[in-house]
Amino acid sequence: MDRPTGWWRGKSTPAKVEVYTRWSFHLFVGMEILLFGLPLFAVPGPPAGAWALGIVVVHTVLCAVNSSRALDWVVGTGPRPVRLMWLLGVVTVLVAGGCLVLAQQADGEEVKATLGAVVGGVLIFGIGSLTIALRDRRQSVYLVVAFTGIVVVGSLAFGASVEAALVASVGTLLGGTFLAATSYFSVWLLNAVYELDAARENRTRLAVAEERLRFGRDLHDVMGRNLAVIALKSELAVQLTRRGRPEAVEQMIEVQRIAHESQREVRDVVRGYREAELGVELSGAQGVLTAAGIACEVRGEALAGGLPAEVQSALAWVVREATTNVLRHGDAARCGVSLRVREGFVALTVENDGVAARRRGSAGSGLLRKAGGEGAGPHPPGGGSGLAGLRERLTAVGGTLEAGPVGGDRFRLLAEVPLGTPVAADGVGEVVA
């Protein structure tokens, strides 16, 4: 920032465009003096030239102030300068009228032509400055037409010929239209740059929010089942200890192992490269549910190794979430898992009788109910952040997920994922529950 250009380099892109736009309008204002003010020095006689130059300078300063205040309104840093716009409009008309009066009183056609050019220039630059703070294009059109009409009426009123009035009106119409279009496009471009910058910032924030949701979803999927198993085995170890059974030590060793495994999985989630393996999850689900006192049978496990990696990962998360729900949200006595491949897609079904057990008022596994939460019922179809996360994972690979009670006494979760390559249909089985 110590170099002369440091102030420019330190600005954002929208701020640079704003600076460029402001100085462009100030340059237009300066051009008014160069094009229509300096020629007034050639007007003979001090009164006419001096008065004309003075009112042109006043109009130029007013246009500069209005342009600056209007751009503040455009970028949202100030109110709309309505009173200043009305003042500029009135002053523009008065300046044009004053120049017409001076032109009528002046001697010589050259002087009259110079003052007539000042009239058109004042009106044209007034249109350009006023357009900055107008809300739509129609208002700009009305402004150009109104000022062109003022030129025609004023020229005829002060004795100009029809040809001269027509030439002046055409010049004002063309010049006013050009500056009005330039001003309108510059304001549109400035607004577009700021909107694009805001959209970029929103996209960045959305990306951060999506990453946080993904991280939270992965933690839920990783830790949900592990915590349920830890609670289950800890309660079992407590009961075994109270009975003086040596198996309590084995249960606590298993708790320790699961805790270490959970730490490793959380680290993998943080690193962002964890991929679940379907075969491992199927075996783990059978072991966990059996340990919880739920009879579990898995069929089609041999197919897991032949599936594409992305399909395995998506279905492995389904198995993990389904196992967590059976442990935490129901009183199932039996659970069956089936993996089938047919007609270009693989279907994973997880079905349990937690709904029937709940309706019968069965105690099921008292230990499981303590681990899963007091009074936890069967998970609702499509409810919970876990199933929502599964749907997102399956959607990414073109799959679908259905979950809900079936037959009035069972709860079924069905995930289907299309296959890019054919898989041998060995080991296909039906759900057993």
N, C-alpha and C positions, 0 to 999 in steps of 0.2 A: 504493500500500500504506500511505500515511500516514493515510488516512481510517479511521474505525472499522470500516467494512464491507470494508476492503481484504482482510482475511484470508479472508473468505467468497468474494469475487470471484476471489481468486487460486487457489481450489480447482477441481479438475476436477469434472465432473458426478458420476462415481461417488463421489468424496470427499464431495461435498455430500450425496448420498443417504445415505452412511454416517453422517455427522454427524447428519442428521435422524433416522435410525433409532436411533442411540444415545440421543439425547436423548428420543426417544419412549418408549423402554424405561425411562429414568431417570424420566420423568414418571409412568409407570405405578407405579413403585416409590414415588414421592412420594405418589401417590394412596392407597396402602395406609395411610400414616400419617394422611392427611386423613380417609379414610372410616372407618377402624377404630381408629386410635390416639387421635385427639382425643376421640371420645365416651367414652373411658375416664376422662377427667377428671371426668365426671359420676357415676362409680361411687362410692358412699359408702364410707368406710373406706379409709385409705391402703394397707393391704396388698394388697388385691385389685387396685385400680386401678393402683397403682405397679408391681406385679409384671407385670400384663398389659401395661402401656405399655412396660415395659423389654424384655420378650421380643418385642413387636411391632417395636420399633426395631432390635433385634438381627437379627431376620428380614429387615427392610427393607434394612439395610446389606448383609447376605449376598446378598440377591437382586440388589442393585445391582452388587456385585463379580462375581457369577456372570454377569450379563447382559453386563458389559463384557468379561470373559474369553471368554465364548461368542462374542461378535461378533468378537473377535480371531481366533478359530478359523475363523469363517465366512469372513472376508476373507483368511485365509491368513497372518496375521501372528503367530500364536501356536498352541500346541498345544491340543488339546481338553481342557477342564478337567474331566476325569472325576472326580478326587477331590473337587473343589469341588462338583460336581453331587451326588455321594453325600452330602456334608456338608450341602448345602442340603436335600436330600430328608429326611434324618434329622432335621435341625433343624426343618423344617416340620411333620413328624409330632409331634415333641416339643412344639413350641409349641402346636399344636392340642390335644394331650393336656393340657398345662398349663392352657390356658384352660378346658378342660372340667372339670378339677379345681377351679379357682377358681370356676367357675359353680356346681358342686355345693355348695361351701362357702358361697357368697354367699347373702345374704338378699334376697328381693324378686324378683318376676318380671321387673321392668325390668332389674335387674342381670344376671339370668340370660340375658335376651334379648340384652343388649349383648355379653356374653362369648361367647354362641353365635354372634353375627354375626362376632366376631373370629375364631372358629374357621374359619368358612367363608371369610372374606376371606384369612386366611393361606394356606389350602390353594389358593384360586383363584390368588392372585398367585405362589405357589410353582410352580404348574403353568405359568403364563405364562413365568416365568424359566427353568424347566428345559427347556421346549420349544425354546428358541433353539438349544440344543446337541444336540438329538436329530436322528438321521439321516433318519428317514422319518416319514410320517404315522401308521403303525400304532403306533409307540412313543408318540406323543402320545395316541392313543386309549387305549392300555393305561394310561398315566399318569393320565388323567382318570378312567377306571373304577376304578383302584386307590384314588385319593384319595376318590372318592365312596363306595367301600366302607368306607374308614376312617371317614368321617363317620357312616355308618349304624351300624357296629359300635360306635364310640365313644359315640355318642348313646345307644344302647340299653344299653351297659355302664354308663353313669353315670346310669341311671334315667330317661332321657327317654321320653316317650310315643312310641308308634308313629307318631302323626300328626306330632309334632315332628321325629322322625328322618327321616320321609319328606320333610317340607318342607325340612329342612336338606340332605338328599341331592340333591333336585331343584335347589335353589339352587346347590349346589356343582357339580353336573353342567352346568347351563346356563352359569354364570359361568366354570368351568374350560374348557368347550368354546369359549366366546367368546375368552378370552385365548389359548388354545392355537392357535386358528385365526388370530388376529391376529398372534401371534408367528411362526407358520409362514409366513404370507403375507409378512410383513415381511422375513424371511430370504430367501424365494424372490425377492422383488423386488430385494433388494440383490445377490444372486448374479446375477440376470438383467442388472442394470445393468452389473456388472463384466464379465460375459461379452460383452455387446454392445459395451462399450468395447474389450475385447480383440479382438473380431471386426473392429471398425472399424480398429484399428491394424494387424491382419493384412491387411485389405483395402488399406490404404495401402501397406504393404510389398510386397504382391503387385503393386500397380499400378506401383510403382517398379521391381520386378524385371521386369515385362512390358515396361516402357519401355526398360530396359537391354537386354533380349533383342531388342526391335525395333530398337534402335539398332545392336546388334552384327550383327544379320541384314542390315540395310541396308548397313552398312559392308562386310560380306562380299560382298554382291551387287554393290556398286559397285566395290570395289577388286579383286575376284578376277580378272576378265577383264583389267582394265587392267594389273595387275601382271604377269600372264602375257604380255601383248603387249609390255610394256616389257622383260621379260627376253628375250623372243624377238628383238625388234629390236636390243637391245643386243648379244646374242651374234652376230647377223648383221652388225652394224656392226664388231664386233671382227674377224670373219673377213674382211670386205671390206677393213678397214684393213691387215691382215696381207698381203693380196694387192695392196695399193696401188691399190684401186679407189676412184674419187671418189664412188661411190654411198653410201659410209659416212656422208658428211655428211648426205645426205638421210634416212638411217635415224635418225641422232641428232636431226635436226630433228623427225622424227615422234615420237621418244621424248619430246622436250621438249614437243611439243603434247599428247601423251597425259597427261603428268605435270600440265600446267596444267589439262587437262580433269578429271583426277582430283581436283585441289584444289577446283575449282568444285563438283563433285558431292558431295564431302565436306562443303563448306559448306552445300550444299542439304540434305543429310541432317541436319546439325546444326540447321538452321532448321526441319526437319520438314515441308517442303512439296514435296519432290522427287517428281515423277511421271514415270515412264519412258514414252517414246513408242514404240509398236510398230514403225512404219515406220522410224524412226531405228535401232532395235535390229536389225531385219532387215538393213538395209543395212550397218550396222556389223559384224554377224556375218559377212556374206558377205565383206566386205573383210578382216577380221582372219583368218579361216580361209584365204582365198586367199593372204594374205601369209605364212601359216605353211606353205604348201605343200600345203594340203588342198583338193582340188577341191570347190567348194561351189556348189549351185544352189538358189535360193529361188523358190518358186512360190506364187501367191496373194497377193503383196505388195500388189497394188492394193486388196485388201479392207481393209487395215489402217486406212485413213483413215475408213471408214464405220462402224467399230465404236464402241460406247459408251466413254467415257473410262475408266471403271473396268475394263472388259474389256481395253482396250488396255494399261493399266498392268500388270494382272496377267500378261498374256501376254508383255509386253515383258520383265518380270523372268524369265519362263521362258526366253525366247530368250537373255538375258544369262547365266543360270546354265548352260544347256545348252552355250553356246559356251565358257564357262570350263571345263566338265568335259571337252569334247572336246580343248581345248588342254592341259589339265594332267594328265588321267587316262587317256589312251589314245594309241594309235599309228595313228590313222585316216588313210587316204589319200583318202577321199571322204566327204562329208557332204551330206545333203539336208534342206531345210526346206520344209514344206508348210503352208499356211493354207487351211482349208476351212470353209465355212458351209453347214449343212444341218439341216433339221428343228428349227429354233429354237435351235441351239447352234453355237459355233465351235470347231473342233478345230485344234490346232497340233501338228505332228509334227516331231520332230528325230531323224534316224536317221543313224548312221555305222557304218563297217566296222572300227572299232577292235578289236572282239573278234576278227574274222578275221585282221587284221594281226598281232595279238598272238600268235595261235596259230601262224601261219605263221613266226613268228620274224622277221618283216620288220623291217628297220631303220626303215622309214617315213621320217620326217624326223628325222634325228639332231639337228638344231637344235631341233626341237620337243621331243624327249625331254629335252634339257638344260633347256629352259625350263620344262617341266612337272614335272620331278623325276625322278631316276634310279629306274628300275624301277617307275614308276607304271603300274598296270594300269587296265583299264576300271572306271569307277565302279560300285559295287554298287547293286543296285536299292533305291531308297529310302534309301540310306545318305548320311551326311554332313549337316552342318548346312544346306548350301545347299538340298538337296531338301526337307528338313523345313521350311525357311522358305518354299519355293515352295508346299508343300501348305497352309500357313497362309494365304498370300495367296489361293490359289485357293478355299479353303474360305470365305473372307470374301465371295466373289462367287458362291458356290454351285457352284464348279467342282471338278474332280477331276484327279489326276495319276497316271500310270502310268509306270514306268521299269524297264527290264530287258532282258536279251538276248532276241533273237527269231531263230528259224531257226538258231540255233547259231553264226552268224557275224556278227551285227549287234547293235547296241545301239540301242534305240528309247526315246524319251521322248515321251509323248502327254499333252497337256493339253486338257481340254474344259471350256468355260465356257458356261452358258446365256445366251441373248440376250433382252433385254427388248423390243427392237424389231427388225423384219425388216431384213435387209441383202441388197442385190443380190448375186447369186452370180457376178459377173464375176471372172475371174481365178482361179478355183478350180483347183488343180493337185494332182497326186499327188507323193509324195516321190520324189526322184531321188537315188540314191546309188551 
